């Protein structure tokens, strides 16, 4: 089925509430083999909601609408649908009794507009909402199946799981199953990745390949259909093997894994301890690692030494070195890593010194960063980078780059 999900509510357009409903419903439909072609968000305006519904009916077999079922004047979902369906709305007796009972139990006055929440289409299949007031309902019009759900996520999820998913499973035979996997790569740009996989991307049919860039890394979403889930997974595995033959050295995992988790796992696997010496990143590298379960088995601790005085006093960076090269230098980053490794008694140390901005410092432009890495008794390495963006972006990108460096050194 070609599906469309419509979120109704001006608060979604204003950014006051994230449209998590559409994401959740899409993932549930994908497991059933239904393809979501469109996500639509429309504000509380009768004409615009009606226009959105008419467009959805012209291009979808299944339309799921969330929101706009409340008691106030700006809850317009059913009024707009009525203009499209030209079908009567009636008061659902069981839902109305439930609403009345709520107000009676809580000794509250029920205003007349609360009756609005009990309205349903005369031909609808109505689904009780045990998590809230307005029921869910399913309506068939022309060649489209319509589902109307409350916008409150817990109410929407209850009705979807209890009624809508079973209905779709029982009434619509799926000839194919859809399976997706998100492959994650670090240390290679999106354009370079596409170039290396050009022949595979050009010849893609089933599975399909969709490159997706994010902060400091790249993803490839592989999507396959098959007569069964197992068949679809086999197709993805075959394509994944080909991809890894081209760019496997940049691959660190799939789906929900993060680069921090991968580094933690590599440290555990090799029985290594890690620490940090951070300046402008303010402890962010260590914070992201410590946020993970099991971090205590690999992480000793770290230093946050922001000023030249603290670098000298806490990490014993020699005063003459700071005077000669400055704190934003290859030499300072190297000394921070070496001394932190000795003080923390760890195998791996990463150090950060640089200029996050907004102003220049020690003759360096904002975004100038030195990252030092000391592993075991190897010669320490220091790399200079220039990260674009504001103060926060520079800090985020520096930390991500450090995890990338550690991953590539440890995975071999």
C-alpha positions in Angstrom: 0.0 0.0 0.0 1.1 3.5 -0.8 0.8 5.3 2.6 0.8 8.9 3.6 1.0 10.3 7.2 -0.5 13.7 8.0 0.2 15.5 11.2 -2.4 18.3 12.0 -1.4 21.1 14.3 0.1 24.5 14.1 2.3 23.7 17.1 4.1 21.2 14.8 4.9 24.0 12.2 6.1 26.3 14.9 8.5 23.8 16.2 6.9 23.7 19.6 6.4 19.9 19.3 8.5 17.5 17.2 6.5 15.3 14.8 7.7 12.0 16.3 4.3 10.4 15.5 5.2 10.2 11.8 8.6 8.7 12.4 7.1 6.0 14.7 4.2 5.2 12.4 6.6 4.9 9.4 8.8 2.4 11.2 5.7 0.3 12.1 4.3 0.4 8.6 7.8 -0.6 7.1 7.8 -3.8 9.2 4.5 -4.7 7.6 5.8 -4.0 4.1 3.8 -0.8 3.4 5.7 2.0 1.8 5.3 5.5 3.1 5.5 7.9 0.2 4.8 11.2 2.0 4.9 12.9 5.4 2.7 16.0 5.6 2.3 18.6 8.3 -0.5 21.2 8.1 -1.6 23.9 10.5 -5.0 24.4 12.1 -6.7 26.0 9.1 -9.8 24.4 7.6 -9.0 25.1 4.0 -5.4 24.0 4.2 -6.3 20.8 6.1 -9.0 20.0 3.5 -6.6 20.6 0.6 -4.0 18.3 2.2 -6.6 15.6 2.7 -7.8 15.9 -0.9 -4.2 15.7 -2.2 -3.5 12.7 0.0 -6.6 10.8 -1.3 -5.5 11.4 -4.9 -2.1 9.7 -4.3 -2.3 7.2 -1.4 -4.0 3.9 -0.6 -3.6 4.5 3.1 -3.7 7.8 4.9 -3.1 8.0 8.6 -3.9 11.3 10.3 -2.8 12.3 13.8 -4.0 15.3 15.7 -6.9 17.7 15.5 -9.4 15.5 17.3 -9.7 17.6 20.5 -12.6 19.7 21.8 -11.5 23.2 20.8 -12.4 25.3 17.7 -9.0 24.8 16.1 -9.4 21.0 16.2 -10.5 20.7 12.6 -9.5 17.3 11.4 -12.9 15.7 11.2 -14.5 18.8 9.7 -12.0 18.8 6.9 -12.4 15.1 6.3 -16.2 15.6 6.1 -15.7 18.0 3.3 -13.7 15.4 1.4 -15.9 12.4 2.3 -19.3 14.1 2.1 -20.3 11.8 4.9 -22.2 12.4 8.1 -20.5 12.8 11.5 -22.4 11.2 14.4 -21.9 11.1 18.1 -20.4 7.8 19.2 -22.4 6.7 22.3 -19.7 4.7 24.1 -17.1 7.4 23.6 -19.6 10.0 24.9 -20.4 8.0 28.0 -16.7 7.6 28.7 -16.2 11.4 28.5 -19.1 12.1 30.7 -17.9 9.5 33.2 -14.5 11.1 33.4 -15.9 14.5 34.3 -18.3 13.0 36.8 -15.6 10.9 38.6 -13.3 13.9 38.8 -16.2 16.2 39.9 -15.5 18.6 37.0 -17.9 20.6 34.8 -18.1 19.2 31.3 -18.5 22.0 28.7 -20.5 21.3 25.6 -17.6 21.4 23.3 -16.3 18.2 24.8 -19.0 16.4 22.8 -16.8 17.2 19.8 -14.3 14.5 20.8 -17.0 11.8 20.5 -17.8 12.5 16.9 -17.2 9.7 14.4 -18.1 9.1 10.7 -21.3 7.1 10.3 -19.5 4.3 8.4 -16.4 4.3 10.6 -14.9 1.4 12.5 -14.4 3.0 16.0 -11.5 2.1 18.3 -11.6 2.8 22.0 -8.9 5.1 23.4 -8.0 3.8 26.9 -5.3 6.4 27.1 -7.4 9.5 26.4 -10.7 10.9 25.3 -11.1 10.9 21.5 -11.4 7.5 19.9 -9.5 6.3 16.8 -11.5 5.5 13.7 -11.0 3.9 10.3 -13.0 5.0 7.3 -13.0 3.7 3.7 -13.6 6.3 1.1 -13.4 5.7 -2.6 -10.2 3.6 -3.0 -8.4 5.0 0.1 -8.3 3.7 3.7 -8.3 6.5 6.2 -7.2 6.2 9.8 -7.8 9.1 12.3 -5.8 9.0 15.5 -5.2 11.4 18.5 -2.1 13.5 18.3 -0.9 12.6 21.8 1.9 10.0 21.2 0.8 7.5 23.9 -2.8 7.6 22.7 -1.8 7.2 19.1 0.6 4.3 19.8 -2.0 2.5 21.9 -4.6 2.6 19.1 -2.1 1.7 16.4 -0.8 -1.3 18.3 -4.1 -2.6 19.6 -6.3 -2.0 16.5 -4.8 -0.6 13.4 -1.7 -2.9 13.0 -3.8 -6.0 13.5 -6.4 -4.7 11.1 -3.8 -4.2 8.4 -2.2 -7.6 9.0 -5.6 -9.3 8.8 -7.0 -7.5 5.8 -4.1 -6.7 3.5 -1.9 -9.5 2.2 1.7 -8.3 1.7 3.4 -9.9 -1.2 6.8 -8.5 -0.2 8.6 -7.5 2.9 10.8 -4.4 3.3 14.1 -4.5 5.3 16.6 -1.7 5.8 20.0 -1.4 7.2 22.0 1.8 7.8 25.7 1.3 7.3 27.9 3.9 9.0 31.2 5.2 7.8 33.7 7.6 9.3 36.9 9.2 7.8 35.5 9.5 4.3 33.3 12.3 2.8 30.0 11.8 1.1 31.2 12.6 -2.4 34.3 10.4 -2.1 32.1 7.5 -0.8 29.7 7.9 -3.7 32.6 8.0 -6.2 34.1 4.8 -4.8 30.7 3.1 -5.0 29.6 4.7 -8.3 29.1 1.5 -10.2 27.0 -0.1 -7.4 24.9 3.1 -7.1 24.2 3.3 -10.8 23.2 -0.3 -11.1 21.0 -0.4 -7.9 17.6 -1.9 -8.2 16.8 -4.1 -5.3 18.3 -3.4 -2.8 18.5 0.4 -3.2 21.4 2.6 -1.9 20.8 6.0 -0.3 23.8 8.0 0.9 23.1 10.2 4.0 25.6 12.6 5.5 25.6 13.7 9.1 28.1 15.5 11.4 31.5 14.1 10.7 30.4 10.8 9.1 28.4 9.3 6.3 25.6 6.7 6.2 24.4 4.4 3.5 20.8 3.2 3.8 20.3 -0.1 2.1 16.7 -1.1 1.5 15.6 -4.4 0.0 12.2 -6.1 -0.7 11.7 -9.8 -0.7 9.0 -12.5 -0.5 10.1 -12.9 3.1 12.1 -11.0 5.6 14.9 -13.6 5.4 15.0 -13.1 1.6 15.3 -9.4 1.9 18.0 -9.7 4.5 20.0 -12.0 2.2 19.8 -9.4 -0.6 21.1 -6.7 1.8 23.9 -8.9 3.0 25.1 -9.6 -0.5 25.2 -5.9 -1.4 26.8 -5.1 1.9 29.6 -7.5 1.2 30.3 -5.7 -2.1 30.3 -2.3 -0.5 32.7 -3.4 2.2 35.1 -4.7 -0.5 35.3 -1.1 -1.7 35.2 1.0 1.4 35.3 -1.4 4.3 38.1 0.4 6.1 35.8 3.3 6.8 32.9 1.2 8.1 32.3 1.1 11.8 28.9 -0.4 12.3 25.2 -0.4 11.3 21.9 1.0 12.5 21.8 2.6 15.9 25.5 2.2 16.9 27.5 5.4 17.4 31.3 5.9 16.9 31.6 6.4 20.7 30.2 2.9 21.3 32.5 1.4 18.6 35.5 3.0 20.3 34.4 1.7 23.7 34.0 -1.8 22.2 37.4 -1.7 20.6 39.0 -0.6 23.9 37.3 -3.5 25.7 38.3 -6.0 23.0 41.9 -5.0 23.3 41.8 -4.5 27.2 42.9 -0.9 26.9 42.3 2.1 29.2 41.7 5.6 27.9 41.9 9.1 29.3 41.9 12.6 28.0 43.4 16.1 28.3 41.0 18.7 27.1 41.2 22.4 26.8 38.5 24.2 24.6 36.4 21.0 24.4 35.7 21.3 28.1 35.5 17.6 28.9 33.1 16.8 26.1 35.2 13.9 24.7 35.1 12.2 28.1 31.5 13.0 28.8 30.4 11.3 25.6 32.3 8.2 26.5 31.2 8.1 30.1 27.5 8.4 29.0 27.8 4.9 27.6 27.1 1.7 29.7 30.3 -0.1 30.5 32.5 3.0 30.2 34.0 2.3 33.6 35.8 -0.7 32.2 37.8 1.3 29.7 37.9 4.9 31.0 40.2 6.1 33.8 39.4 9.8 33.7 40.7 13.0 32.3 41.8 16.6 32.7 40.1 19.8 31.7 42.8 22.4 31.6 41.5 25.6 29.9 44.0 28.3 30.7 47.8 28.3 30.1 48.3 28.3 33.9 46.3 25.1 34.3 48.1 23.4 31.5 51.4 24.3 33.2 50.3 23.5 36.8 48.1 20.4 36.3 49.7 18.8 33.3 53.2 20.0 33.7 53.5 21.6 30.3 56.8 23.4 30.6 56.6 27.2 30.8 59.3 27.6 28.2 57.4 25.5 25.8 54.3 27.6 26.2 56.3 30.8 25.9 58.1 29.6 22.7 55.2 27.8 20.9 52.0 28.9 22.6 49.3 26.7 24.0 47.7 26.4 20.6 50.4 24.3 19.0 51.6 20.9 18.0 54.1 20.9 20.9 51.6 21.7 23.6 49.1 19.1 22.3 51.9 16.5 22.3 53.1 17.3 25.8 49.5 17.3 27.1 49.0 13.8 25.8 52.3 12.4 27.1 51.9 13.8 30.6 48.3 12.8 30.9 49.1 9.3 29.9 51.8 9.1 32.6 49.6 10.7 35.3 46.4 8.7 34.5 48.3 5.4 33.9 46.4 4.6 30.7 47.1 3.1 27.4 45.4 5.7 25.2 45.2 9.5 25.7 43.7 12.1 23.4 44.4 15.8 23.9 42.7 18.9 22.5 44.0 22.5 22.2 42.7 25.1 19.9 40.5 28.1 19.2 36.7 27.5 19.3 36.0 31.2 18.6 34.5 33.7 18.1 37.8 35.6 18.3 41.3 34.6 17.2 43.9 33.6 19.8 47.6 33.4 19.8 47.6 34.4 16.1 45.3 31.5 15.2 41.9 31.9 13.5 38.8 30.4 15.1 38.4 26.8 14.2 42.1 26.0 14.4 42.5 22.8 16.4 45.4 20.5 17.4 44.5 17.0 18.5 47.1 14.7 20.0 46.9 11.0 20.3 49.2 8.8 22.4 48.7 5.0 22.2 51.0 2.8 24.3 54.6 3.4 23.7 54.2 4.6 20.1 55.5 7.9 19.1 52.8 10.5 19.9 51.0 11.9 16.9 49.5 15.4 16.6 47.2 16.6 13.8 46.2 20.1 12.9 42.7 20.8 11.7 40.6 23.8 10.7 36.9 23.3 11.4 34.3 25.6 10.0 31.3 26.8 11.9 30.5 28.6 15.2 32.0 27.9 18.6 29.7 25.0 19.3 30.2 23.4 15.9 34.0 23.5 16.3 33.9 21.8 19.6 31.5 19.1 18.3 33.6 18.5 15.2 36.8 18.3 17.1 35.5 15.6 19.5 34.0 13.6 16.6 37.4 13.8 14.8 39.2 12.4 17.8 36.9 9.4 18.0 37.5 8.9 14.3 41.3 8.9 14.8 41.1 6.5 17.7 38.8 4.1 15.8 41.2 3.9 12.8 44.2 3.4 15.0 42.6 0.6 17.1 40.7 -1.4 14.5 43.8 -2.7 12.8 
